[in-house]
Amino acid sequence: MQLIALGLNHQTAPLPLRERATFVPDEVGGAIARLRERLSSRHSSALSEAAIVSTCNRTELYCVVDEPLQASQALAEFIAQEKGIDPHDLRRSSYLLPHTEAVRHAFRVASGLDSMVLGEPQILGQMKEAERLARKAGGLGLLLNHLFQRTFAVAKEVRSSTEIGAQSVSMAAAAVRLCERIFGQLGQSHLLFIGAGEMIELATTHFAARHPKSITVANRTLERAHTLATRLHGQAMRLSDLPDALVRFDVVVSCTASSLPIIGLGMVERAVRARRHRPIVVIDLAVPRDVEPEVARLQDVYLYTVDDLGRIVQVAAESRQAAVAQAEAIIESRVRDFEAWLSSRATVPVIRELRNRADELRARELERARRLLARGTAPEAVLAQLSHALTNKFLHAPISLLNDAASAPDDERRKQIELLARFYQPND
């Protein structure tokens, strides 16, 4: 069985394709079950383990399979069918990472080296959630479990040993900068945050530090909106009230788990007319997107997506190349450690078979010795026969190898003799 990773991310796929390929947490368990069932019917590409990492920047499948090349085609077909994506579009924007490359990629992702925001910490939590969901769905076995645990350890080492996360410009900080370019100071601005998840909480922290005129939190569940709004000394509203309330806000930051847009073109058009064309900034941090793309065509509306913010934060990454080099060195070392562990696992079946064979020989000769003792044979004679029998059986295989080596080429014969000689060196 071999490890592979198939996926697409912000470097290979545009936002419209990424949002279609997203698996929300409630979908992951069922998707893993269907994936295992799909590949179990293909004996040439059988799958024993699977996990799905799906964020706003990536969707990746980590799997343990029999035949990587054949399985990779089945994985791509699975994503295309699950999400209604043209297989050609998916192949053009996805990547297949075999074995060592998959391990290295997982380490880099968790460490924030493959993120749109270099060194951002949220991805580690997202990978831990992916591990939890895969475990709950029965998708983790020995290899993937070890991969995830090593991945978390590597990410912790990178963050504690380097400055990869120092002075990073987050998506939320970039959003604040964009708004200040348009409004200047935000002290007179009315802000609306849609959603109540981790990304919105992070965004509110950055915006609240600018002391805006007012903060409102909208969510489908009013209780969750109220909890966050209370911490911000703001107000809460139901998401269903958004069409009539949108006109009041200068800045709208949205990040929900909705599979369909919640802010449409018509809704924003009405708000802009009612605002007498005063500008409105809309920050869409969600994937799939919360805001219809056509909104960007409206005058006096400034719509920014995660890709737009990513281009801004990329500038800050250039000043931390020394930290990147340190992180890459740590990762390469840990990749070699993982490979060493995997190689050691390859010998386990052989060791187990050797032990089983030795136990069978020992049990057989011990039973023969007991029968001799029961017949009245002298104990010394029985012990001597037992030791001779075990010794002969123990030496049978290496002596046969030496005899076969006699007709082998010189280099091969010399290697076999040196190996056996080293194996049978007496212990000090």
N, C-alpha and C positions, 0 to 999 in steps of 0.2 A: 504494500500500500504506500502511496506517495502523496505528499502535500502539494496542492496547487491553489492559486488564488485567481479568480476572474472578477474583473470589476471595471468601473469607469469613475472618473473624478473630474474635478474642476479644471484639470490640465488637459484632459482628453475629450471632454464632452461639454457642449453648451448647456446653459441652464434649462432650456425647454426639454432637453432629453434627460437631464439629471432628475428633474422633478417627476417625470413620468416613470423613472426607474426606482423611485423611492419606496422602501418598505417601512410602513409605520410599525411601532412596537406590537400592536395587536395582530398584525399580519404575519409576524416572523415565525411563530410556532407552527402555524398551518403551512406556511411556505416550506419550512424545513421538512415537515412530514411529507408533503407532496414531492419535494425534490428527491428525498430518499426512496420513495415509492417509484418514482419515474426511473431512477437509475438502477434500482434493484432488478427491474425487468430487463436491463441490458447487461448481460453477464460480462461483456467485454469492458464495461465502464462502471462497474459496481462501486457504490459509494458507501463508506462506513461511518464517516463523520462529516458534519457540516455546521457552519455558523455564518450569519449574515450581519455585516456591518453597514448600516445605512444612515447617513447624515445628510446635511444640506450640501456637502461638498463631494460625497462619494456614495456609491453602492458597491460593496465587495462581498463575494462569496469565498470563504475559506473552506476547502473540502479535502478529505482524504479519500483517494480513489485507487482503483487497480491500474487503469490505463489512462494516464493524464491527457494524451492528445484526443482520444475518443471521448473522454469525459468532458473535456473543455467545450466541445461542440454541443454536447447535451446540456451543459450548464447555460451556454448562451441561448440555446433554444428555449430553455426553461424560463429565463428572465424575459425574453421576447414574448413568450406566450402569456406569462403571468401579468405582464404590464401592457400588453397590446402594442409593442414596439416593433417596427420594421426590422427584421433580422439583419438586413444590410446596414442600416443606421447603427445598430448595436455593435456589429463587428467592426465598423469603421471607427467607433469611439471607445472601444473597450480594450483591455489588455489582459494577457494571460501570463501569470508569473509561476513558473515551476519551482517547486522545492525550495532551494536556498534563496532564490530571489523573492519568494513569497515570505519567507522568514524575515529577510532583511526589510522588506516592504512593511510588514506588520510592526517591526521595531521602529521604523522611521515614522510611520503614521502616529503611533502612540506617543512618540517623543515630540511631536509637533513639527517635524521637518518636512512633512508632505502636506501641510495645511496651507490654506489661503493666507492665514495669519501665522507667520513663522513663530513657533514656540507657544501657540495658544494652548491653554490647559484643558479646554472643554472636551477635546477629542479623546483624552484618556478616560474620562467618565463615560463617554459614549461607547468606547470599546469595552469597558467593564459591563455596561448594560447589554451589549451584544453577547458577551460571554454568558451573562446570567440568563438571557433569553434562550440561547442555544442549549445551555445545560438543562433548563426547564423543559425544552422540547426533546431532550434525549439525543441531541446532536453532537455532544462532546464525548470523545473517547480519550485514550491515552495520549495520542499525538497532539490533538487540538487543545486539550486541557493543559498540556505542558507548554505548548506554544503561547497560549494566553498568559499563563503565569509568568513565563520568562519575559513576555512582552511588557507586562506591568512592571516587573522588576527593572528592566532596561530603561523604561520611561522615567522611573523614579531616579535611577542613577544619572541619567542625562540631565534631568532638571536640578539635581542636587550638586552635580559636579561641573556644570557649565553655566554660562550666562545666556542660554538660549531663550529664556523667557523674560529676560530683563528688558525693561523699557519697550516692550512690544506694544504696537498700536493695534488695539482690538477693533472688531467690527463696530462695536458701540462707540468707541472713541472717534473712529472715522466718521460715523454718522453725525456726531455732535459737530465735528469740524465742517461738514457739508452744510449743516443748518446755519452755522455761524457765518459762513460765506454769504448766505442769502439774507439773513435777518440781522447780522451783526450779533450783539449780545442778545441772549434769549430771555432777558429779564421781563420783557413785555409779551412773551409768546405763550400761547395756550397749547399744551401738549396732550396728545392722546396715545395711549399704549394699548394695543389690541393683543390679548393673550395674557397668560400668567405663568409661563414656563421659565426655564433657566435663562434663555436668551433675553427675554423681556425684562427679567429681574436685573440682569447685567446692564441692559440698556438704560433702565430707569436710574440706576446708580450714577451713571455718567451724566445723564441729562439733569438729574436733580441737583447735582453739584453746581450747575449753572443758574440755579435759583429762578426757574421760569415763573411766569405769572400764575399758571395753574397746571395741575397734572390730573388727568383722568385715566382710569383703567377700565377697559371694556373686556368682558369675557362672557362666554355662553353661560357659565356658572357664576351668578352674581356674588356668591359667598367667596369664591377665590379672588374675584376682582376686588372685593371689599377688603380682604386680608392684605393684599399688596398695596392697595391705595391708602390704607390706614398707616402703613409704615412710611409712606411718602407724604403724609399729610395732604392727600389728594381725595378725589371723589371716585366712586365706582358707578358703572352703568352696565346695563345689559347689552349684549352684542346686537340684539334685535332692534335697539333704539338707534343704531349707527346711522341709517339713512337720513334721519331728521337731524341728528346731532353733528354730523360731519362738518357743517358750515362753521361751527364755532372754533375749529382747531387750525392752528398754523402749521403744526408738525404732527404727523401720524406715523407711528412706528408699529409695525405689525409682524407678529410671528406666532402663528397658530399651527395646529396639526391638521387643518382642513385639507381635504383632497381636492377641493374646488375653490376658486377665488371667492372672497367674501366682500371685496370692494370692486364694484364694476364701473365701467365707463360712464354709464348714465348717472350713477350715484354721484360720482366726482364732478361731472358736468353741472349738475344741479347745484352742488355746493359752491363751485367756482362762480357761477352766475350770482348766487345769493351773497357771495363775499365781495361782489363788485370787482372781481379780478385781482383781489389781493392774493399774493402768492401762497401756495401751500406746498410743503415738502412732505413727500410720502416715502418712508423707508421700509422696504419689504424684505425682511430677513428670513422669510419662510421658503422652504422647498418641500413640496410644491408651493408655487407662489400664491400669496393671499390677494394680490392685486392684478387685475387684468392688464396685460402688457400695453393695450391700446391707450391706457391712461397717460402714458408718456407723451402721446401726441398733443395733448391739451396744452394750450398756452397758460402760463402762470402756474403750471403744475410741474414740480421737480420730482420725478420718480427715480429711486435708486434701488437696485437689487443687490443681492450678496456678491454678484460678480463685479458690479460697479465699485462696491466698497473694497473688494479684494484687490483691485488695481491700485487703490489708494494706499492700502496698508503694505503693499509689496515694496514700496519705496523705503520704508523703515527697515526692511529685512537686509538691505544691502550693507548696513553698518555693522552687522553682527556675523560676518563671515568667519571670524576666528572661532566664535562659539559653535558655528555650524561644523567647522572642521573637527573640533574636539568631539562633538556629538557623533559625527560620522565614524571617528576612530573607535569610540566606545561601542558603537553598534557593530562594527566589523568584528571586534573582539568577541562580542556576545553571539554573533552569528556563528563564529568558529566553535564556540562552546556548545551551541545547540547542535551543530553538526557532529561534534564529538559524542554528545549524548545519544544522538540518533544512531550513530555507528555502533555504539556499545549495545543499543537495543537490538541491532541486527544479529548479534551473537547469542542472544538469549535463547532462541529456539534450539540452536546447536548445543549449547550448554545443557539445556533441559533434556535433550535427547541423549546426550552422553551420560548424564546422571541416571536417567531411566534405564539405559542399557547396562550400566555398571550395577545398578540395584538388582536388575534381573539376573545377571551373572552371579552376584553375591548370594542372592536368595536360592538359586539353583544349587550352587556348591554347598551352601550351608545345609540345605535339606538332604543332600547326598551324605554329608558328614554325619548328620543325625541318624540316618538309617544305618550307617556303619557302626556307630556307637551302640545303637539298639541291638545289633547282631553280636555285640561283644568284642568288636575290634578294639585293640588297645588305643587309648586316647592319644598317645604320642604319634602312633602311625596315622590316625585320622587327621591330626593337626598338620602333619607333614604332607599328606596327600592334599588337604585343603589348600595349603599355601602353594604347593606346586601347581595345582589346577588354576588358582586365581592368577598366579604369575604368568602361566602360559597363555591364558586368555587375554591378560592385560597386554602382553607383548605381541600377540598375533597380528594386530593391525599395523603397528609400526614396522615389524619385520617384513610384512607383505609390501609395505610402501618402499622399503629399502630394496627389496628384490626387484620391484617394478622400476625403481630408479636406475638400476644397473644398465638398462637399455635406453635410458633417456639421454638427451643432449647434455653436454658437460655442464653448462650453466644451470640447467634445471636440476640435474643430479646433485650438484654442489649445494644449491639452495635447500633442497629437501634434506640432505644430510646435515647441514648446519642447523636447520630448524629442529630436527629430531634431537640432535646433540644438545641444543640449548634447552629443549623441553625436558630432557632426562638428566639435566645437571643435578647433582646431589644438593640438597638444602644444607646450608651452614647451620 
